[in-house]
Amino acid sequence: MSEPAFGRFFLPGPTDVHPEVLAAMQRPMIGHRSGAMEQLLAGIAPGLARLFRTSGSVLVGTASATGFMELAVRNGVRRRALSLVNGAFSERFARIVGACGKECIRLDVPLGCAIEADMLRDALRRTPVDAVTLVHSETSTGVLQDVEALAAAAREFDDVLLLVDAVTSLAGSPVEPDRWGLDFTFTGSQKALALPPGLALGVASERMRARAKTLPARGQTNTPAISLFYALQVQLARIEREGGVEARWARHDAMRRRVEEWSAARDVAYVPREGRRSWTVSCLKVPEGKTAQDVVAPLKQQGWTIGAGYGALKDSTIRIGHMGDHTVDGLEELLGLIQRSLS
């Protein structure tokens, strides 16, 4: 059975991994406490800082992004957090707050909606908390929240840390932890960074680091996945060759705009409103009389993969993960095939 061609796997994570990146994982092992490992880490540190737009150190762990979601809670929530819930993954963040023994206050909005800064400000006035959890790009609905505005609102309240899931936004749309004043910002390797699953990456503010030192049960470290670090090294170099993270943002923005143009021309409705749409995941409603599988299954037979809806939207929506190393040209071919399935 032949391997599928690169550029046809548009799942909203994991996404396609470039052959050059996969090849890097075949290098021989090195000791994880060796000088060679120190050199590897030192070599990738500047590229990671540029990727995260930070002057601080970027943490890399052998874990899913959910592992760093738990890290955020254990190291950033003292007693009570306000969780902004607008989809399945922000729901997960809220549940982890409770699972870690912290009190969780929820601010819920309907699926497909974003939480705006005035809503957050009002909630923080009514309910004292010491942290806020939120998802920047909600993978289940394709909603992109205005984290810059939300962070500005949160900073009006003393001692409130902002913990941000940037799993499907970082490396695919602007994320500015330092400039926006985010306290912990994390992502996973398998989304817009276009690596195999298995690494979580994050950056913590000085406030977050100071609070973490005062909290018990902060978690443990483990032996890193060395092969994935090789892949990360190669991918950071490929990002630099593309023109840096800003060029990567521009390519993702172009893909998002192309789906918007296509959907408007064919009267295929988005779930999120204009201005609140993810640059990496487009969540679209299937026409009446169709189900998600009516679109997904024929594509699969032709060697293309997209996502059905997630959770409550499983049958009524499709999700196109135009992230990582995908291009507008590849997306254009996919959209043509989707149109046939919708006809």
C-alpha positions, 0 to 999 in steps of 0.5 A: 500500500503506497503512502499518501501524498504530502499535502492532502491531510487537512485534519485539524491536528495532527496535521501533515508533516513534511518529509524533511522533518520526518527524515530528521527523526531517523538520526541516532540517539544521544544521551539526554544529559549529554553535551550533545543534548545541551548543544541541541537545546541551545541551538533551538532556543533562539528559534523557539523564542522568535516563534513565541515572540518572547525574550524569555525561555520557552519550555519544551516537554514530552507531553501532549498539549493537555499536559501543559494545560495541567501544568498551567493550572498546577503552577498558575492557579492558587485557589480559584480560576475563571474558565472562559468556555466556548467549546470542547477544549476550553471545556477541557481546560475548565475540567482540569482546573477542578481535577487539580483540586482548584475551584472553577468558576465558568463563563460560558457562551454558545458554541461558535461564539467568542467571549469579549473583553467586556464580558470578562471584565464584568465577570471579574468584577463579580467574582474574585479569582486568581487566574483566568483560563481560555482557549485562543483558537477553539479547535472544535468550533473554529473561533478565534478569540481576541486574546490581546483585548482579553489580556488587557481586561484581565490586567485591570485586576490585581494578581489575576494570571492569564493562562492561554491555550494557543494550541491551534493559533501559535505559529499560524496566527499572531500570538504575542505573549510578551507584548500582550502580557500573557502569563502562560502560553502553550501549544502542541507540536502537531498543530500549526508547528507541523511536527508529529504529536508528542511535544508541548511548548510554552512560555511563562511570565515572571509573575507565573514563575514567581507564583509557581514557586509558592504552590505545591504539587507542581508536577514532574519532568521526564526523559525528553523525546529526543527524535522529536527534538531533532524534528523541531530543530529542522522545522525551526530552520524551515520556518526561518527559510520561509521568512520567519513566523510572520511569513508563516502567519501571512500564509495561514491568513491567506488560507483562511481568507480563501476559505472565506471567499469560497464559502461566501461564493457557494453559500456554505455558512461558517460557524463563527462570525466574521472577525472571530474566525481561526486562521488555522481551522475553518468550521463550516456548516454542512447544507441541510439534508447532508451530514459531515460524513457525506463530505468526509467519506468521499474525500477519504476515498480519494486520499484526502482527509478533513475533520468532521465536526466535534462534540455537539457539532459532529454531524452538522459541521466539517472542519478544515485544518489549513495549518502547518505546511499547507499552502493555498494551492493545496487548499484550492484543490481540496475545496474543489473536491469538497464542492463536489461532495456538497453537490 
